[in-house]
Amino acid sequence: VNGITKLAGKTYAQTLLPVSIEDQKYIRKCLAKHGDDYKRMMRDIKTNDMQHTQSKLKNMAEKFYQLTKDQVKVDVPEK
């Protein structure tokens, strides 16, 4: 179907790229400004325009940092 193979409930694209490019750009922007201060990140409505919670931002950052070099499509900020 549309050139994407289903594998165990996930599409082939999801298996190759666990964090979408859009989410990588979003969390990278938040991490670049606030580092690992997720409470400040959550309260910054200009950077966190989707208004994710503190725990959601932390989970996104953890997944982002676990990506391999081939999976990362944006610059990685310093921790």
N, CA, C and O atoms as a Tripos MOL2 file, in Angstrom:
@<TRIPOS>MOLECULE
protein
  316   315    79     0     0
PROTEIN
NO_CHARGES

@<TRIPOS>ATOM
      1 N           0.8500   -1.1690    0.0000 N.3       1 VAL1
      2 CA          0.0000    0.0000    0.0000 C.3       1 VAL1
      3 C           0.9010    1.2390    0.0000 C.2       1 VAL1
      4 O           1.6270    1.4730    0.9660 O.2       1 VAL1
      5 N           0.8620    2.0090   -1.0400 N.am      2 ASN2
      6 CA          1.6280    3.2480   -1.1780 C.3       2 ASN2
      7 C           3.1260    3.0610   -0.9640 C.2       2 ASN2
      8 O           3.8000    4.0070   -0.5570 O.2       2 ASN2
      9 N           3.6650    1.8840   -1.2230 N.am      3 GLY3
     10 CA          5.1000    1.6590   -1.1070 C.3       3 GLY3
     11 C           5.6040    1.5180    0.3150 C.2       3 GLY3
     12 O           6.8170    1.4770    0.5250 O.2       3 GLY3
     13 N           4.7120    1.4400    1.3100 N.am      4 ILE4
     14 CA          5.1260    1.2960    2.7040 C.3       4 ILE4
     15 C           4.6270   -0.0400    3.2200 C.2       4 ILE4
     16 O           3.4310   -0.3270    3.1630 O.2       4 ILE4
     17 N           5.5450   -0.8590    3.7240 N.am      5 THR5
     18 CA          5.2280   -2.1820    4.2280 C.3       5 THR5
     19 C           4.8980   -2.1120    5.7180 C.2       5 THR5
     20 O           5.5680   -1.4060    6.4730 O.2       5 THR5
     21 N           3.8700   -2.8420    6.1380 N.am      6 LYS6
     22 CA          3.5060   -2.8810    7.5620 C.3       6 LYS6
     23 C           4.3400   -3.9510    8.2620 C.2       6 LYS6
     24 O           4.4710   -5.0720    7.7690 O.2       6 LYS6
     25 N           4.9080   -3.5890    9.4280 N.am      7 LEU7
     26 CA          5.6750   -4.5210   10.2310 C.3       7 LEU7
     27 C           5.2110   -4.4410   11.6860 C.2       7 LEU7
     28 O           5.4360   -3.4250   12.3440 O.2       7 LEU7
     29 N           4.5840   -5.4650   12.1870 N.am      8 ALA8
     30 CA          4.1680   -5.5820   13.5860 C.3       8 ALA8
     31 C           3.4670   -4.3250   14.1060 C.2       8 ALA8
     32 O           3.8370   -3.7990   15.1550 O.2       8 ALA8
     33 N           2.4700   -3.8500   13.3860 N.am      9 GLY9
     34 CA          1.7000   -2.7050   13.8380 C.3       9 GLY9
     35 C           2.2920   -1.3560   13.5020 C.2       9 GLY9
     36 O           1.6600   -0.3280   13.7460 O.2       9 GLY9
     37 N           3.4940   -1.3360   12.9460 N.am     10 LYS10
     38 CA          4.1300   -0.0720   12.5790 C.3      10 LYS10
     39 C           4.4320   -0.0880   11.0890 C.2      10 LYS10
     40 O           4.6640   -1.1410   10.4960 O.2      10 LYS10
     41 N           4.4240    1.0920   10.5010 N.am     11 THR11
     42 CA          4.7910    1.1670    9.0900 C.3      11 THR11
     43 C           6.2940    1.0240    8.9610 C.2      11 THR11
     44 O           7.0320    1.1670    9.9360 O.2      11 THR11
     45 N           6.7330    0.7440    7.7620 N.am     12 TYR12
     46 CA          8.1580    0.6050    7.4830 C.3      12 TYR12
     47 C           8.8900    1.9110    7.8080 C.2      12 TYR12
     48 O           9.9970    1.8870    8.3460 O.2      12 TYR12
     49 N           8.2730    3.0460    7.4820 N.am     13 ALA13
     50 CA          8.8770    4.3530    7.7560 C.3      13 ALA13
     51 C           9.0280    4.5800    9.2580 C.2      13 ALA13
     52 O          10.0410    5.1290    9.6900 O.2      13 ALA13
     53 N           8.0440    4.1710   10.0670 N.am     14 GLN14
     54 CA          8.1210    4.3290   11.5170 C.3      14 GLN14
     55 C           9.2260    3.4660   12.1060 C.2      14 GLN14
     56 O           9.8610    3.8540   13.0870 O.2      14 GLN14
     57 N           9.4570    2.3070   11.5210 N.am     15 THR15
     58 CA         10.5050    1.4300   12.0140 C.3      15 THR15
     59 C          11.8750    2.0420   11.7380 C.2      15 THR15
     60 O          12.7620    1.9830   12.5890 O.2      15 THR15
     61 N          12.0540    2.6280   10.5570 N.am     16 LEU16
     62 CA         13.3270    3.2370   10.2090 C.3      16 LEU16
     63 C          13.5610    4.5560   10.9400 C.2      16 LEU16
     64 O          14.7050    4.9020   11.2350 O.2      16 LEU16
     65 N          12.5040    5.2880   11.2320 N.am     17 LEU17
     66 CA         12.6240    6.6070   11.8440 C.3      17 LEU17
     67 C          11.6390    6.7220   13.0100 C.2      17 LEU17
     68 O          10.5210    7.2000   12.8200 O.2      17 LEU17
     69 N          12.0380    6.2890   14.2250 N.am     18 PRO18
     70 CA         11.1260    6.2810   15.3630 C.3      18 PRO18
     71 C          10.6250    7.6620   15.7700 C.2      18 PRO18
     72 O           9.5380    7.7660   16.3390 O.2      18 PRO18
     73 N          11.3830    8.7270   15.4980 N.am     19 VAL19
     74 CA         10.9580   10.0940   15.7840 C.3      19 VAL19
     75 C          10.8850   10.8240   14.4490 C.2      19 VAL19
     76 O          11.8790   10.9010   13.7270 O.2      19 VAL19
     77 N           9.7180   11.3570   14.1200 N.am     20 SER20
     78 CA          9.5470   12.0150   12.8260 C.3      20 SER20
     79 C          10.4770   13.2200   12.7000 C.2      20 SER20
     80 O          10.9550   13.7550   13.7000 O.2      20 SER20
     81 N          10.7220   13.6300   11.4780 N.am     21 ILE21
     82 CA         11.5930   14.7790   11.2310 C.3      21 ILE21
     83 C          10.9940   16.0410   11.8390 C.2      21 ILE21
     84 O          11.7200   16.8780   12.3760 O.2      21 ILE21
     85 N           9.6690   16.1830   11.7580 N.am     22 GLU22
     86 CA          9.0100   17.3410   12.3520 C.3      22 GLU22
     87 C           9.2000   17.3670   13.8710 C.2      22 GLU22
     88 O           9.4720   18.4200   14.4480 O.2      22 GLU22
     89 N           9.0550   16.2050   14.5150 N.am     23 ASP23
     90 CA          9.2610   16.1300   15.9660 C.3      23 ASP23
     91 C          10.7280   16.3760   16.3240 C.2      23 ASP23
     92 O          11.0180   16.9800   17.3570 O.2      23 ASP23
     93 N          11.6520   15.9130   15.4820 N.am     24 GLN24
     94 CA         13.0700   16.1610   15.7220 C.3      24 GLN24
     95 C          13.3630   17.6580   15.6810 C.2      24 GLN24
     96 O          14.0920   18.1710   16.5300 O.2      24 GLN24
     97 N          12.8000   18.3590   14.7000 N.am     25 LYS25
     98 CA         13.0020   19.8090   14.6050 C.3      25 LYS25
     99 C          12.4050   20.5090   15.8210 C.2      25 LYS25
    100 O          13.0090   21.4270   16.3760 O.2      25 LYS25
    101 N          11.2310   20.0770   16.2260 N.am     26 TYR26
    102 CA         10.5120   20.6900   17.3460 C.3      26 TYR26
    103 C          11.2850   20.5340   18.6510 C.2      26 TYR26
    104 O          11.5270   21.5190   19.3490 O.2      26 TYR26
    105 N          11.6770   19.3010   18.9870 N.am     27 ILE27
    106 CA         12.3590   19.0610   20.2620 C.3      27 ILE27
    107 C          13.7650   19.6420   20.2260 C.2      27 ILE27
    108 O          14.2750   20.0600   21.2650 O.2      27 ILE27
    109 N          14.4040   19.6800   19.0670 N.am     28 ARG28
    110 CA         15.7350   20.2780   18.9440 C.3      28 ARG28
    111 C          15.6770   21.7660   19.2640 C.2      28 ARG28
    112 O          16.5580   22.2990   19.9390 O.2      28 ARG28
    113 N          14.6260   22.4370   18.7730 N.am     29 LYS29
    114 CA         14.4420   23.8640   19.0280 C.3      29 LYS29
    115 C          14.2420   24.1020   20.5360 C.2      29 LYS29
    116 O          14.8070   25.0400   21.0980 O.2      29 LYS29
    117 N          13.4500   23.2600   21.1740 N.am     30 CYS30
    118 CA         13.2030   23.3930   22.6100 C.3      30 CYS30
    119 C          14.4680   23.1090   23.4230 C.2      30 CYS30
    120 O          14.7700   23.8310   24.3740 O.2      30 CYS30
    121 N          15.2040   22.0660   23.0520 N.am     31 LEU31
    122 CA         16.4240   21.7020   23.7690 C.3      31 LEU31
    123 C          17.5110   22.7510   23.5930 C.2      31 LEU31
    124 O          18.2690   23.0210   24.5250 O.2      31 LEU31
    125 N          17.5960   23.3480   22.4030 N.am     32 ALA32
    126 CA         18.6170   24.3610   22.1520 C.3      32 ALA32
    127 C          18.4030   25.5820   23.0440 C.2      32 ALA32
    128 O          19.3670   26.2140   23.4770 O.2      32 ALA32
    129 N          17.1570   25.9080   23.3160 N.am     33 LYS33
    130 CA         16.8610   27.0930   24.1210 C.3      33 LYS33
    131 C          16.9220   26.8240   25.6200 C.2      33 LYS33
    132 O          17.4100   27.6620   26.3780 O.2      33 LYS33
    133 N          16.4280   25.6550   26.0580 N.am     34 HIS34
    134 CA         16.2670   25.4100   27.4910 C.3      34 HIS34
    135 C          17.1080   24.2670   28.0460 C.2      34 HIS34
    136 O          17.0860   24.0320   29.2550 O.2      34 HIS34
    137 N          17.8390   23.5580   27.2160 N.am     35 GLY35
    138 CA         18.6200   22.4280   27.7180 C.3      35 GLY35
    139 C          17.7050   21.3600   28.2810 C.2      35 GLY35
    140 O          16.7350   20.9680   27.6310 O.2      35 GLY35
    141 N          18.0010   20.8810   29.4860 N.am     36 ASP36
    142 CA         17.1700   19.8130   30.0820 C.3      36 ASP36
    143 C          16.2130   20.3550   31.1490 C.2      36 ASP36
    144 O          15.7440   19.5900   31.9930 O.2      36 ASP36
    145 N          15.9180   21.6450   31.1270 N.am     37 ASP37
    146 CA         14.9460   22.2300   32.0560 C.3      37 ASP37
    147 C          13.5560   22.1360   31.4210 C.2      37 ASP37
    148 O          13.1020   23.0620   30.7490 O.2      37 ASP37
    149 N          12.8910   21.0010   31.6460 N.am     38 TYR38
    150 CA         11.6210   20.7150   30.9790 C.3      38 TYR38
    151 C          10.4660   21.5700   31.5140 C.2      38 TYR38
    152 O           9.4880   21.8030   30.8050 O.2      38 TYR38
    153 N          10.5760   22.0310   32.7500 N.am     39 LYS39
    154 CA          9.5290   22.8880   33.3050 C.3      39 LYS39
    155 C           9.5260   24.2400   32.5850 C.2      39 LYS39
    156 O           8.4650   24.7390   32.2110 O.2      39 LYS39
    157 N          10.7040   24.8330   32.3900 N.am     40 ARG40
    158 CA         10.7870   26.0980   31.6490 C.3      40 ARG40
    159 C          10.3960   25.8940   30.1900 C.2      40 ARG40
    160 O           9.7530   26.7470   29.5770 O.2      40 ARG40
    161 N          10.7970   24.7500   29.6480 N.am     41 MET41
    162 CA         10.4570   24.4220   28.2580 C.3      41 MET41
    163 C           8.9370   24.3530   28.0910 C.2      41 MET41
    164 O           8.3930   24.8500   27.1050 O.2      41 MET41
    165 N           8.2610   23.7390   29.0530 N.am     42 MET42
    166 CA          6.8150   23.5960   28.9890 C.3      42 MET42
    167 C           6.1210   24.9600   29.0430 C.2      42 MET42
    168 O           5.1250   25.1740   28.3520 O.2      42 MET42
    169 N           6.6380   25.8730   29.8530 N.am     43 ARG43
    170 CA          6.0120   27.1760   30.0430 C.3      43 ARG43
    171 C           6.3050   28.1690   28.9200 C.2      43 ARG43
    172 O           5.6360   29.1970   28.8160 O.2      43 ARG43
    173 N           7.2940   27.8750   28.0820 N.am     44 ASP44
    174 CA          7.6580   28.7720   26.9840 C.3      44 ASP44
    175 C           6.7290   28.5110   25.8000 C.2      44 ASP44
    176 O           6.9490   27.5800   25.0250 O.2      44 ASP44
    177 N           5.6870   29.3410   25.6630 N.am     45 ILE45
    178 CA          4.6940   29.0810   24.6220 C.3      45 ILE45
    179 C           5.1560   29.4990   23.2320 C.2      45 ILE45
    180 O           4.5400   29.1260   22.2340 O.2      45 ILE45
    181 N           6.2340   30.2710   23.1620 N.am     46 LYS46
    182 CA          6.7690   30.6290   21.8400 C.3      46 LYS46
    183 C           7.5340   29.4580   21.2400 C.2      46 LYS46
    184 O           7.3800   29.1610   20.0560 O.2      46 LYS46
    185 N           8.3530   28.7920   22.0380 N.am     47 THR47
    186 CA          9.1050   27.6410   21.5560 C.3      47 THR47
    187 C           8.2370   26.3840   21.5620 C.2      47 THR47
    188 O           8.2400   25.6170   20.6000 O.2      47 THR47
    189 N           7.5070   26.1830   22.6350 N.am     48 ASN48
    190 CA          6.6300   25.0200   22.8000 C.3      48 ASN48
    191 C           5.2140   25.4130   22.3580 C.2      48 ASN48
    192 O           4.2800   25.4010   23.1600 O.2      48 ASN48
    193 N           5.0680   25.7540   21.0920 N.am     49 ASP49
    194 CA          3.7890   26.2500   20.5960 C.3      49 ASP49
    195 C           2.7050   25.1830   20.5330 C.2      49 ASP49
    196 O           1.5270   25.5140   20.3980 O.2      49 ASP49
    197 N           3.0770   23.9110   20.6280 N.am     50 MET50
    198 CA          2.0780   22.8430   20.6700 C.3      50 MET50
    199 C           1.6360   22.5540   22.1020 C.2      50 MET50
    200 O           0.7760   21.7040   22.3340 O.2      50 MET50
    201 N           2.2300   23.2680   23.0630 N.am     51 GLN51
    202 CA          1.8650   23.1850   24.4790 C.3      51 GLN51
    203 C           1.9480   21.7610   25.0370 C.2      51 GLN51
    204 O           1.0370   21.2990   25.7250 O.2      51 GLN51
    205 N           3.0510   21.0730   24.7310 N.am     52 HIS52
    206 CA          3.2790   19.7490   25.3030 C.3      52 HIS52
    207 C           3.5580   19.8860   26.7920 C.2      52 HIS52
    208 O           4.0700   20.9090   27.2470 O.2      52 HIS52
    209 N           3.2150   18.8400   27.5520 N.am     53 THR53
    210 CA          3.4600   18.8320   28.9920 C.3      53 THR53
    211 C           4.9340   18.5560   29.2630 C.2      53 THR53
    212 O           5.6910   18.1750   28.3700 O.2      53 THR53
    213 N           5.3150   18.7580   30.5120 N.am     54 GLN54
    214 CA          6.6970   18.5340   30.9270 C.3      54 GLN54
    215 C           7.1120   17.0790   30.6700 C.2      54 GLN54
    216 O           8.2070   16.8290   30.1660 O.2      54 GLN54
    217 N           6.2540   16.1320   31.0080 N.am     55 SER55
    218 CA          6.5970   14.7140   30.8160 C.3      55 SER55
    219 C           6.6560   14.3470   29.3330 C.2      55 SER55
    220 O           7.5000   13.5440   28.9320 O.2      55 SER55
    221 N           5.7780   14.9210   28.5160 N.am     56 LYS56
    222 CA          5.7920   14.6580   27.0750 C.3      56 LYS56
    223 C           7.0920   15.1730   26.4570 C.2      56 LYS56
    224 O           7.7060   14.4910   25.6360 O.2      56 LYS56
    225 N           7.5090   16.3800   26.8530 N.am     57 LEU57
    226 CA          8.7540   16.9510   26.3370 C.3      57 LEU57
    227 C           9.9570   16.1090   26.7630 C.2      57 LEU57
    228 O          10.8850   15.9030   25.9810 O.2      57 LEU57
    229 N           9.9360   15.6260   28.0050 N.am     58 LYS58
    230 CA         11.0400   14.7900   28.4940 C.3      58 LYS58
    231 C          11.1080   13.4810   27.7080 C.2      58 LYS58
    232 O          12.1930   13.0380   27.3330 O.2      58 LYS58
    233 N           9.9540   12.8640   27.4570 N.am     59 ASN59
    234 CA          9.9240   11.6260   26.6760 C.3      59 ASN59
    235 C          10.3980   11.8570   25.2490 C.2      59 ASN59
    236 O          11.1300   11.0350   24.6970 O.2      59 ASN59
    237 N           9.9840   12.9730   24.6450 N.am     60 MET60
    238 CA         10.4290   13.3000   23.2900 C.3      60 MET60
    239 C          11.9460   13.4820   23.2490 C.2      60 MET60
    240 O          12.6050   13.0130   22.3210 O.2      60 MET60
    241 N          12.4990   14.1620   24.2540 N.am     61 ALA61
    242 CA         13.9380   14.3990   24.3090 C.3      61 ALA61
    243 C          14.6960   13.0840   24.4960 C.2      61 ALA61
    244 O          15.7330   12.8750   23.8650 O.2      61 ALA61
    245 N          14.1920   12.2030   25.3510 N.am     62 GLU62
    246 CA         14.8490   10.9180   25.5710 C.3      62 GLU62
    247 C          14.8750   10.0950   24.2900 C.2      62 GLU62
    248 O          15.8990    9.4970   23.9580 O.2      62 GLU62
    249 N          13.7650   10.0600   23.5720 N.am     63 LYS63
    250 CA         13.7170    9.3360   22.3000 C.3      63 LYS63
    251 C          14.6590    9.9710   21.2880 C.2      63 LYS63
    252 O          15.3310    9.2660   20.5340 O.2      63 LYS63
    253 N          14.7100   11.3030   21.2680 N.am     64 PHE64
    254 CA         15.5800   12.0220   20.3400 C.3      64 PHE64
    255 C          17.0490   11.6830   20.5910 C.2      64 PHE64
    256 O          17.7980   11.4350   19.6460 O.2      64 PHE64
    257 N          17.4670   11.6720   21.8700 N.am     65 TYR65
    258 CA         18.8560   11.3710   22.2070 C.3      65 TYR65
    259 C          19.2150    9.9070   21.9650 C.2      65 TYR65
    260 O          20.3980    9.5850   21.8570 O.2      65 TYR65
    261 N          18.2360    9.0160   21.8760 N.am     66 GLN66
    262 CA         18.5060    7.6040   21.6350 C.3      66 GLN66
    263 C          18.6050    7.2450   20.1530 C.2      66 GLN66
    264 O          18.9360    6.1100   19.8130 O.2      66 GLN66
    265 N          18.3240    8.1950   19.2800 N.am     67 LEU67
    266 CA         18.4010    7.9270   17.8450 C.3      67 LEU67
    267 C          19.8380    7.6860   17.4180 C.2      67 LEU67
    268 O          20.7710    8.2500   17.9910 O.2      67 LEU67
    269 N          20.0080    6.8380   16.4000 N.am     68 THR68
    270 CA         21.3390    6.6220   15.8430 C.3      68 THR68
    271 C          21.6900    7.7760   14.9160 C.2      68 THR68
    272 O          20.8220    8.5770   14.5670 O.2      68 THR68
    273 N          22.9500    7.8670   14.5160 N.am     69 LYS69
    274 CA         23.3880    8.9450   13.6250 C.3      69 LYS69
    275 C          22.6260    8.9340   12.3130 C.2      69 LYS69
    276 O          22.3510    9.9930   11.7490 O.2      69 LYS69
    277 N          22.2810    7.7500   11.8170 N.am     70 ASP70
    278 CA         21.5490    7.6490   10.5460 C.3      70 ASP70
    279 C          20.1120    8.1390   10.6780 C.2      70 ASP70
    280 O          19.5290    8.6170    9.7040 O.2      70 ASP70
    281 N          19.5380    8.0250   11.8690 N.am     71 GLN71
    282 CA         18.1520    8.4120   12.0810 C.3      71 GLN71
    283 C          17.9800    9.9020   12.3620 C.2      71 GLN71
    284 O          16.9030   10.4530   12.1320 O.2      71 GLN71
    285 N          19.0240   10.5580   12.8550 N.am     72 VAL72
    286 CA         18.9360   11.9850   13.1790 C.3      72 VAL72
    287 C          19.0120   12.8000   11.8970 C.2      72 VAL72
    288 O          19.9650   12.6750   11.1280 O.2      72 VAL72
    289 N          18.0040   13.6340   11.6710 N.am     73 LYS73
    290 CA         17.9330   14.4330   10.4640 C.3      73 LYS73
    291 C          18.1390   15.9180   10.7200 C.2      73 LYS73
    292 O          18.0470   16.7220    9.7930 O.2      73 LYS73
    293 N          18.4240   16.3030   11.9940 N.am     74 VAL74
    294 CA         18.6540   17.7040   12.3600 C.3      74 VAL74
    295 C          19.9110   17.7770   13.2300 C.2      74 VAL74
    296 O          20.3970   16.7480   13.7010 O.2      74 VAL74
    297 N          20.4340   18.9730   13.4430 N.am     75 ASP75
    298 CA         21.5990   19.1440   14.3230 C.3      75 ASP75
    299 C          21.2020   18.8430   15.7580 C.2      75 ASP75
    300 O          20.1110   19.2060   16.1990 O.2      75 ASP75
    301 N          22.0920   18.1770   16.4850 N.am     76 VAL76
    302 CA         21.8240   17.8140   17.8750 C.3      76 VAL76
    303 C          22.4370   18.8710   18.7880 C.2      76 VAL76
    304 O          23.6410   19.1160   18.7060 O.2      76 VAL76
    305 N          21.6400   19.5080   19.6620 N.am     77 PRO77
    306 CA         22.2020   20.4960   20.5930 C.3      77 PRO77
    307 C          22.9800   19.8130   21.6990 C.2      77 PRO77
    308 O          22.7920   18.6240   21.9570 O.2      77 PRO77
    309 N          23.8580   20.5660   22.3550 N.am     78 GLU78
    310 CA         24.6020   20.0290   23.5060 C.3      78 GLU78
    311 C          23.6400   19.7320   24.6340 C.2      78 GLU78
    312 O          22.6460   20.4380   24.8020 O.2      78 GLU78
    313 N          23.9230   18.6860   25.4190 N.am     79 LYS79
    314 CA         23.0580   18.3250   26.5470 C.3      79 LYS79
    315 C          23.1980   19.2890   27.6840 C.2      79 LYS79
    316 O          22.5400   19.1300   28.7120 O.2      79 LYS79
@<TRIPOS>BOND
     1     1     2 1
     2     2     3 1
     3     3     4 2
     4     3     5 am
     5     5     6 1
     6     6     7 1
     7     7     8 2
     8     7     9 am
     9     9    10 1
    10    10    11 1
    11    11    12 2
    12    11    13 am
    13    13    14 1
    14    14    15 1
    15    15    16 2
    16    15    17 am
    17    17    18 1
    18    18    19 1
    19    19    20 2
    20    19    21 am
    21    21    22 1
    22    22    23 1
    23    23    24 2
    24    23    25 am
    25    25    26 1
    26    26    27 1
    27    27    28 2
    28    27    29 am
    29    29    30 1
    30    30    31 1
    31    31    32 2
    32    31    33 am
    33    33    34 1
    34    34    35 1
    35    35    36 2
    36    35    37 am
    37    37    38 1
    38    38    39 1
    39    39    40 2
    40    39    41 am
    41    41    42 1
    42    42    43 1
    43    43    44 2
    44    43    45 am
    45    45    46 1
    46    46    47 1
    47    47    48 2
    48    47    49 am
    49    49    50 1
    50    50    51 1
    51    51    52 2
    52    51    53 am
    53    53    54 1
    54    54    55 1
    55    55    56 2
    56    55    57 am
    57    57    58 1
    58    58    59 1
    59    59    60 2
    60    59    61 am
    61    61    62 1
    62    62    63 1
    63    63    64 2
    64    63    65 am
    65    65    66 1
    66    66    67 1
    67    67    68 2
    68    67    69 am
    69    69    70 1
    70    70    71 1
    71    71    72 2
    72    71    73 am
    73    73    74 1
    74    74    75 1
    75    75    76 2
    76    75    77 am
    77    77    78 1
    78    78    79 1
    79    79    80 2
    80    79    81 am
    81    81    82 1
    82    82    83 1
    83    83    84 2
    84    83    85 am
    85    85    86 1
    86    86    87 1
    87    87    88 2
    88    87    89 am
    89    89    90 1
    90    90    91 1
    91    91    92 2
    92    91    93 am
    93    93    94 1
    94    94    95 1
    95    95    96 2
    96    95    97 am
    97    97    98 1
    98    98    99 1
    99    99   100 2
   100    99   101 am
   101   101   102 1
   102   102   103 1
   103   103   104 2
   104   103   105 am
   105   105   106 1
   106   106   107 1
   107   107   108 2
   108   107   109 am
   109   109   110 1
   110   110   111 1
   111   111   112 2
   112   111   113 am
   113   113   114 1
   114   114   115 1
   115   115   116 2
   116   115   117 am
   117   117   118 1
   118   118   119 1
   119   119   120 2
   120   119   121 am
   121   121   122 1
   122   122   123 1
   123   123   124 2
   124   123   125 am
   125   125   126 1
   126   126   127 1
   127   127   128 2
   128   127   129 am
   129   129   130 1
   130   130   131 1
   131   131   132 2
   132   131   133 am
   133   133   134 1
   134   134   135 1
   135   135   136 2
   136   135   137 am
   137   137   138 1
   138   138   139 1
   139   139   140 2
   140   139   141 am
   141   141   142 1
   142   142   143 1
   143   143   144 2
   144   143   145 am
   145   145   146 1
   146   146   147 1
   147   147   148 2
   148   147   149 am
   149   149   150 1
   150   150   151 1
   151   151   152 2
   152   151   153 am
   153   153   154 1
   154   154   155 1
   155   155   156 2
   156   155   157 am
   157   157   158 1
   158   158   159 1
   159   159   160 2
   160   159   161 am
   161   161   162 1
   162   162   163 1
   163   163   164 2
   164   163   165 am
   165   165   166 1
   166   166   167 1
   167   167   168 2
   168   167   169 am
   169   169   170 1
   170   170   171 1
   171   171   172 2
   172   171   173 am
   173   173   174 1
   174   174   175 1
   175   175   176 2
   176   175   177 am
   177   177   178 1
   178   178   179 1
   179   179   180 2
   180   179   181 am
   181   181   182 1
   182   182   183 1
   183   183   184 2
   184   183   185 am
   185   185   186 1
   186   186   187 1
   187   187   188 2
   188   187   189 am
   189   189   190 1
   190   190   191 1
   191   191   192 2
   192   191   193 am
   193   193   194 1
   194   194   195 1
   195   195   196 2
   196   195   197 am
   197   197   198 1
   198   198   199 1
   199   199   200 2
   200   199   201 am
   201   201   202 1
   202   202   203 1
   203   203   204 2
   204   203   205 am
   205   205   206 1
   206   206   207 1
   207   207   208 2
   208   207   209 am
   209   209   210 1
   210   210   211 1
   211   211   212 2
   212   211   213 am
   213   213   214 1
   214   214   215 1
   215   215   216 2
   216   215   217 am
   217   217   218 1
   218   218   219 1
   219   219   220 2
   220   219   221 am
   221   221   222 1
   222   222   223 1
   223   223   224 2
   224   223   225 am
   225   225   226 1
   226   226   227 1
   227   227   228 2
   228   227   229 am
   229   229   230 1
   230   230   231 1
   231   231   232 2
   232   231   233 am
   233   233   234 1
   234   234   235 1
   235   235   236 2
   236   235   237 am
   237   237   238 1
   238   238   239 1
   239   239   240 2
   240   239   241 am
   241   241   242 1
   242   242   243 1
   243   243   244 2
   244   243   245 am
   245   245   246 1
   246   246   247 1
   247   247   248 2
   248   247   249 am
   249   249   250 1
   250   250   251 1
   251   251   252 2
   252   251   253 am
   253   253   254 1
   254   254   255 1
   255   255   256 2
   256   255   257 am
   257   257   258 1
   258   258   259 1
   259   259   260 2
   260   259   261 am
   261   261   262 1
   262   262   263 1
   263   263   264 2
   264   263   265 am
   265   265   266 1
   266   266   267 1
   267   267   268 2
   268   267   269 am
   269   269   270 1
   270   270   271 1
   271   271   272 2
   272   271   273 am
   273   273   274 1
   274   274   275 1
   275   275   276 2
   276   275   277 am
   277   277   278 1
   278   278   279 1
   279   279   280 2
   280   279   281 am
   281   281   282 1
   282   282   283 1
   283   283   284 2
   284   283   285 am
   285   285   286 1
   286   286   287 1
   287   287   288 2
   288   287   289 am
   289   289   290 1
   290   290   291 1
   291   291   292 2
   292   291   293 am
   293   293   294 1
   294   294   295 1
   295   295   296 2
   296   295   297 am
   297   297   298 1
   298   298   299 1
   299   299   300 2
   300   299   301 am
   301   301   302 1
   302   302   303 1
   303   303   304 2
   304   303   305 am
   305   305   306 1
   306   306   307 1
   307   307   308 2
   308   307   309 am
   309   309   310 1
   310   310   311 1
   311   311   312 2
   312   311   313 am
   313   313   314 1
   314   314   315 1
   315   315   316 2
@<TRIPOS>SUBSTRUCTURE
     1 VAL1         2 RESIDUE 1 A VAL
     2 ASN2         6 RESIDUE 1 A ASN
     3 GLY3        10 RESIDUE 1 A GLY
     4 ILE4        14 RESIDUE 1 A ILE
     5 THR5        18 RESIDUE 1 A THR
     6 LYS6        22 RESIDUE 1 A LYS
     7 LEU7        26 RESIDUE 1 A LEU
     8 ALA8        30 RESIDUE 1 A ALA
     9 GLY9        34 RESIDUE 1 A GLY
    10 LYS10       38 RESIDUE 1 A LYS
    11 THR11       42 RESIDUE 1 A THR
    12 TYR12       46 RESIDUE 1 A TYR
    13 ALA13       50 RESIDUE 1 A ALA
    14 GLN14       54 RESIDUE 1 A GLN
    15 THR15       58 RESIDUE 1 A THR
    16 LEU16       62 RESIDUE 1 A LEU
    17 LEU17       66 RESIDUE 1 A LEU
    18 PRO18       70 RESIDUE 1 A PRO
    19 VAL19       74 RESIDUE 1 A VAL
    20 SER20       78 RESIDUE 1 A SER
    21 ILE21       82 RESIDUE 1 A ILE
    22 GLU22       86 RESIDUE 1 A GLU
    23 ASP23       90 RESIDUE 1 A ASP
    24 GLN24       94 RESIDUE 1 A GLN
    25 LYS25       98 RESIDUE 1 A LYS
    26 TYR26      102 RESIDUE 1 A TYR
    27 ILE27      106 RESIDUE 1 A ILE
    28 ARG28      110 RESIDUE 1 A ARG
    29 LYS29      114 RESIDUE 1 A LYS
    30 CYS30      118 RESIDUE 1 A CYS
    31 LEU31      122 RESIDUE 1 A LEU
    32 ALA32      126 RESIDUE 1 A ALA
    33 LYS33      130 RESIDUE 1 A LYS
    34 HIS34      134 RESIDUE 1 A HIS
    35 GLY35      138 RESIDUE 1 A GLY
    36 ASP36      142 RESIDUE 1 A ASP
    37 ASP37      146 RESIDUE 1 A ASP
    38 TYR38      150 RESIDUE 1 A TYR
    39 LYS39      154 RESIDUE 1 A LYS
    40 ARG40      158 RESIDUE 1 A ARG
    41 MET41      162 RESIDUE 1 A MET
    42 MET42      166 RESIDUE 1 A MET
    43 ARG43      170 RESIDUE 1 A ARG
    44 ASP44      174 RESIDUE 1 A ASP
    45 ILE45      178 RESIDUE 1 A ILE
    46 LYS46      182 RESIDUE 1 A LYS
    47 THR47      186 RESIDUE 1 A THR
    48 ASN48      190 RESIDUE 1 A ASN
    49 ASP49      194 RESIDUE 1 A ASP
    50 MET50      198 RESIDUE 1 A MET
    51 GLN51      202 RESIDUE 1 A GLN
    52 HIS52      206 RESIDUE 1 A HIS
    53 THR53      210 RESIDUE 1 A THR
    54 GLN54      214 RESIDUE 1 A GLN
    55 SER55      218 RESIDUE 1 A SER
    56 LYS56      222 RESIDUE 1 A LYS
    57 LEU57      226 RESIDUE 1 A LEU
    58 LYS58      230 RESIDUE 1 A LYS
    59 ASN59      234 RESIDUE 1 A ASN
    60 MET60      238 RESIDUE 1 A MET
    61 ALA61      242 RESIDUE 1 A ALA
    62 GLU62      246 RESIDUE 1 A GLU
    63 LYS63      250 RESIDUE 1 A LYS
    64 PHE64      254 RESIDUE 1 A PHE
    65 TYR65      258 RESIDUE 1 A TYR
    66 GLN66      262 RESIDUE 1 A GLN
    67 LEU67      266 RESIDUE 1 A LEU
    68 THR68      270 RESIDUE 1 A THR
    69 LYS69      274 RESIDUE 1 A LYS
    70 ASP70      278 RESIDUE 1 A ASP
    71 GLN71      282 RESIDUE 1 A GLN
    72 VAL72      286 RESIDUE 1 A VAL
    73 LYS73      290 RESIDUE 1 A LYS
    74 VAL74      294 RESIDUE 1 A VAL
    75 ASP75      298 RESIDUE 1 A ASP
    76 VAL76      302 RESIDUE 1 A VAL
    77 PRO77      306 RESIDUE 1 A PRO
    78 GLU78      310 RESIDUE 1 A GLU
    79 LYS79      314 RESIDUE 1 A LYS
